[in-house]
């Protein structure tokens, strides 16, 4: 989702090559240090055992940072997951994934007529559909989550039949306000323009925050704004987005609009604005505070529409033209599916590791049901789901039966050629 101008704030410390930023141990190998940010990236081999590595087309190599020039593609799997095991249950995390097609396969699959599309899941629930329509555009999926599992979070790509899923880099970071000095949420800020209709303005004066401001937009962002240029007689700020273009599963959005007055106004001056959404007043007579980060936020989700058409107008014809410093838009992700019994997850992953199982066992073993691991049956009569059958026939296994099988809380049958155990 892109907007025609101003600063858009995008919520977003984990990194893969297909790069991911990690807290490295002494035994891990650093593959890349970003010269601009100082962030450390490592190869992703330890976090996924599916897919193929590619480099984007030579035409694009010099135009992008190194962590976007490689990618992992998944041509032979329907459900491909990175499992990141450095999370603490009930802590808040930001997950951010980047996707740069770069015509890596030479097929020019990214186009607006038949875009390359696949679904992105966080653990067992769908976040959004990623629609890749441009060879050289970096697409992004990101979400703020609360870790539901005790030790891991999975980021999964699902093949929907509209092209081969791929990923360029992946980040996971814990929301810890003590870590980020310039922005508590470590957001990405993108400056967008709408020339010739808007003029960009800025100030070097220090900004303050209201006592009830939990959003804390970075000062550098609040020191910039857009205002109508007057071109064509236009005196308002207008922008829109279409639900169909966002990729989100549900047409529900929350919006935060940020304002700050840069000038000390005279008694006969005012910059109060009226904010309209789809032709109806959304907020009336809002005066941007002087050198304070002001905000107007939606408590409930916006009234649903296919298009969200915004206008910010002067409250009075004698007022100064409107300004807008920044905009944030959020969409909820609903937890429709439940992760598998944690004890079963630990046990089946130990079994997978001991026998080096070659099946495409990735992500959650039982959920969602359509991506249940091959060879497993699960019970869904009560939550959370539990593994009831493990079929490892014809898996070319050797050695003794793992004691981890006894940790499966509801197992009824184990199939292990040439015998069946009950």
NORDABEL-V521719 format. One record per backbone hydrogen bond with DSSP energy under -0.5 kcal/mol. CO is the residue of the C=O (numbers start at 1). NH is the residue of the N-H. Records with the same first field share a line. If there is no record, write none. Layout:
CO: NH / NH
This chain:
6: 8 / 192
7: 9 / 327
8: 190
9: 11
10: 188
13: 15
15: 20 / 42
16: 18
17: 44
19: 16 / 17 / 170
20: 15 / 42
22: 24
25: 28
28: 30
32: 41
34: 38
39: 34
41: 31 / 32
42: 17 / 20
44: 47 / 48
45: 48
47: 83
52: 73
54: 71
57: 60 / 61
60: 63
61: 64
65: 68
66: 69
67: 19
69: 56
71: 54
72: 167
73: 52
74: 77
78: 159
80: 157
81: 83
82: 84 / 155
83: 85
84: 153
88: 91
91: 147
92: 175
93: 95 / 145
94: 173
95: 143
96: 171
97: 141
98: 168 / 169
99: 101 / 139
101: 104
102: 57
103: 106
109: 111
115: 117
116: 132
117: 160 / 162
118: 130
119: 158
120: 127 / 128
121: 123 / 156
122: 125
125: 122
127: 249
128: 120 / 130
129: 131
130: 118 / 132
131: 133
132: 111 / 116
134: 137
135: 102
137: 101 / 139
139: 99
141: 97
143: 95 / 145
145: 93
147: 90
150: 89
151: 87
153: 84
154: 123 / 156
155: 82
156: 121
157: 80
158: 119 / 160
162: 117
165: 74
167: 72
168: 18 / 19
169: 98
170: 16 / 21
171: 96
173: 94
174: 176
176: 179 / 180
179: 181
183: 186
185: 12
188: 10
189: 191
190: 8 / 192
192: 6
194: 197 / 198
197: 229 / 230
199: 227
201: 225
208: 293
210: 213
212: 214
218: 221 / 222
219: 223
221: 224
223: 203
225: 201
226: 324
227: 199
230: 233
231: 234
234: 230
235: 322
236: 238
237: 312
239: 310
241: 308
242: 245 / 246
243: 246 / 247
247: 129
250: 252
253: 302
254: 330
255: 298
256: 328
257: 296
258: 325 / 326
259: 294
261: 291
263: 265
266: 269
270: 320
272: 315
273: 286
274: 276 / 313
275: 282 / 283
276: 311
277: 280
280: 277
283: 275
285: 287
286: 273 / 288
289: 261 / 291 / 292
291: 208
292: 294
293: 210
294: 259
296: 257
297: 299
306: 243
307: 309
308: 241 / 310
309: 278
310: 239
311: 276 / 313
312: 237
313: 274
316: 319
322: 228
324: 226
325: 7
326: 258
327: 9
328: 256
330: 254
332: 334
334: 336
341: 345
342: 346
343: 347
344: 348
345: 349
346: 350
347: 351
348: 352
349: 353
350: 354
351: 355
352: 356 / 357
359: 361
360: 362
365: 373
368: 371
369: 372
373: 376
375: 391
377: 388 / 389
379: 386
385: 341
386: 379
387: 410
388: 412 / 413
389: 377
390: 392 / 415
392: 395
402: 405
403: 406
404: 407
405: 408
407: 409
408: 411
413: 390
414: 416 / 421
415: 392
416: 419
419: 416
421: 414
